[in-house]
Amino acid sequence: MDQTIDKTVNKDKHTPGGTKGFSLQPAALSRNYLAAEHRGTRLKQLRDLTDIKPPGVSHHDLKSSCIRKDELAVQSLVDLVETEWINPFSGEPTELISLSTGTVAPSDVATDLLTANARGEIHSFSIQELSR
């Protein structure tokens, strides 16, 4: 949905009064992009209040057929995770298991993966200390 909103805001900005012919000075650009989302929201509210719908303003992803298609795709993924794969969201995991194959990782591999972040931070800190 964020991508749809972003595309709609960008489309609204490039209509007359948007960014065409706009200043390239950094301060002006910063002000414009900070306010762009609010302008887009206000423009949508104005269009809703006045029932004015300019041609081409509606986004393709907001059509009911696209929404239904997306809902079916999400449901298909949920069904796959719940029936074919190991569901990572059911209960507390006791072992490191591959989602797609159900293979249990050997304990040394699981320990190595689970401690990788902490070991990386320790090594990063020691490298920073050596470079000082």
MOFEN-V245172 format. One record per residue. RES is the residue in three letters. PHI is phi as a letter, one per 30 degrees, with the letter a starting at -180 (999 if undefined). OMEGA is omega in whole degrees, -180 to 180 (NA if undefined). D_FIRST is the distance of its C-alpha to the first C-alpha in Angstrom with 1 decimal. Layout:
res:RES phi:PHI omega:OMEGA d_first:D_FIRST
res:RES phi:PHI omega:OMEGA d_first:D_FIRST
//
This chain:
res:MET phi:999 omega:180 d_first:0.0
res:ASP phi:e omega:180 d_first:3.8
res:GLN phi:d omega:178 d_first:5.4
res:THR phi:d omega:179 d_first:5.1
res:ILE phi:d omega:180 d_first:6.3
res:ASP phi:e omega:-180 d_first:8.6
res:LYS phi:d omega:180 d_first:9.9
res:THR phi:d omega:178 d_first:10.6
res:VAL phi:d omega:179 d_first:12.4
res:ASN phi:d omega:179 d_first:14.2
res:LYS phi:d omega:179 d_first:15.3
res:ASP phi:d omega:-179 d_first:16.6
res:LYS phi:d omega:-176 d_first:18.4
res:HIS phi:c omega:172 d_first:20.2
res:THR phi:d omega:180 d_first:21.6
res:PRO phi:e omega:-176 d_first:25.2
res:GLY phi:j omega:-180 d_first:25.3
res:GLY phi:d omega:-175 d_first:22.5
res:THR phi:c omega:178 d_first:23.4
res:LYS phi:d omega:180 d_first:25.8
res:GLY phi:i omega:-176 d_first:29.2
res:PHE phi:d omega:179 d_first:27.9
res:SER phi:d omega:177 d_first:30.0
res:LEU phi:c omega:179 d_first:29.5
res:GLN phi:d omega:-175 d_first:31.0
res:PRO phi:e omega:-179 d_first:29.0
res:ALA phi:d omega:180 d_first:29.2
res:ALA phi:d omega:178 d_first:28.1
res:LEU phi:d omega:180 d_first:25.1
res:SER phi:d omega:179 d_first:24.1
res:ARG phi:d omega:-178 d_first:24.5
res:ASN phi:d omega:-176 d_first:22.5
res:TYR phi:d omega:175 d_first:19.4
res:LEU phi:d omega:-177 d_first:19.7
res:ALA phi:c omega:-173 d_first:19.7
res:ALA phi:e omega:-179 d_first:17.3
res:GLU phi:d omega:-180 d_first:14.2
res:HIS phi:d omega:177 d_first:16.8
res:ARG phi:d omega:179 d_first:18.3
res:GLY phi:d omega:179 d_first:15.1
res:THR phi:d omega:180 d_first:14.5
res:ARG phi:d omega:178 d_first:18.2
res:LEU phi:d omega:178 d_first:18.3
res:LYS phi:d omega:179 d_first:15.8
res:GLN phi:d omega:178 d_first:17.9
res:LEU phi:d omega:179 d_first:21.0
res:ARG phi:d omega:179 d_first:19.9
res:ASP phi:d omega:-179 d_first:19.2
res:LEU phi:d omega:-176 d_first:22.5
res:THR phi:c omega:-178 d_first:24.5
res:ASP phi:h omega:176 d_first:22.9
res:ILE phi:c omega:178 d_first:22.9
res:LYS phi:b omega:177 d_first:20.4
res:PRO phi:d omega:-180 d_first:21.3
res:PRO phi:d omega:175 d_first:21.2
res:GLY phi:i omega:-179 d_first:18.3
res:VAL phi:d omega:-179 d_first:15.9
res:SER phi:d omega:-179 d_first:13.6
res:HIS phi:d omega:-178 d_first:11.0
res:HIS phi:e omega:-177 d_first:11.9
res:ASP phi:d omega:-179 d_first:8.7
res:LEU phi:c omega:178 d_first:9.0
res:LYS phi:d omega:-177 d_first:12.6
res:SER phi:d omega:179 d_first:13.9
res:SER phi:d omega:178 d_first:15.3
res:CYS phi:d omega:178 d_first:12.1
res:ILE phi:d omega:179 d_first:10.5
res:ARG phi:d omega:179 d_first:14.0
res:LYS phi:d omega:179 d_first:14.2
res:ASP phi:d omega:178 d_first:11.2
res:GLU phi:d omega:178 d_first:12.7
res:LEU phi:d omega:179 d_first:16.0
res:ALA phi:d omega:178 d_first:15.0
res:VAL phi:d omega:179 d_first:13.9
res:GLN phi:d omega:177 d_first:17.1
res:SER phi:d omega:178 d_first:19.1
res:LEU phi:d omega:178 d_first:18.1
res:VAL phi:d omega:178 d_first:19.0
res:ASP phi:d omega:179 d_first:22.2
res:LEU phi:d omega:-179 d_first:23.1
res:VAL phi:d omega:-176 d_first:22.9
res:GLU phi:d omega:-175 d_first:24.9
res:THR phi:c omega:-174 d_first:27.5
res:GLU phi:c omega:-177 d_first:28.1
res:TRP phi:c omega:172 d_first:27.1
res:ILE phi:d omega:-179 d_first:28.1
res:ASN phi:d omega:-178 d_first:25.5
res:PRO phi:d omega:-176 d_first:24.9
res:PHE phi:c omega:-179 d_first:23.7
res:SER phi:c omega:175 d_first:26.9
res:GLY phi:i omega:179 d_first:29.6
res:GLU phi:c omega:178 d_first:30.9
res:PRO phi:d omega:178 d_first:31.4
res:THR phi:c omega:180 d_first:35.0
res:GLU phi:b omega:176 d_first:34.9
res:LEU phi:d omega:-174 d_first:32.7
res:ILE phi:b omega:175 d_first:31.8
res:SER phi:d omega:-180 d_first:30.0
res:LEU phi:d omega:-172 d_first:27.1
res:SER phi:d omega:-176 d_first:27.9
res:THR phi:c omega:-177 d_first:31.7
res:GLY phi:i omega:-179 d_first:32.5
res:THR phi:d omega:178 d_first:35.0
res:VAL phi:d omega:179 d_first:36.1
res:ALA phi:d omega:175 d_first:36.4
res:PRO phi:e omega:-174 d_first:40.0
res:SER phi:d omega:179 d_first:40.5
res:ASP phi:d omega:178 d_first:41.3
res:VAL phi:d omega:180 d_first:38.1
res:ALA phi:d omega:179 d_first:36.0
res:THR phi:d omega:179 d_first:37.9
res:ASP phi:d omega:-179 d_first:37.4
res:LEU phi:d omega:-177 d_first:33.6
res:LEU phi:d omega:-180 d_first:33.3
res:THR phi:c omega:-176 d_first:35.5
res:ALA phi:e omega:-178 d_first:34.2
res:ASN phi:d omega:-179 d_first:32.1
res:ALA phi:d omega:180 d_first:35.0
res:ARG phi:d omega:178 d_first:37.5
res:GLY phi:d omega:178 d_first:35.4
res:GLU phi:d omega:179 d_first:35.3
res:ILE phi:d omega:-180 d_first:39.1
res:HIS phi:d omega:178 d_first:39.8
res:SER phi:d omega:180 d_first:37.6
res:PHE phi:d omega:-179 d_first:39.5
res:SER phi:d omega:177 d_first:42.8
res:ILE phi:d omega:178 d_first:42.0
res:GLN phi:d omega:180 d_first:41.1
res:GLU phi:d omega:180 d_first:44.4
res:LEU phi:d omega:-177 d_first:46.4
res:SER phi:d omega:-180 d_first:45.0
res:ARG phi:d omega:NA d_first:46.2
//
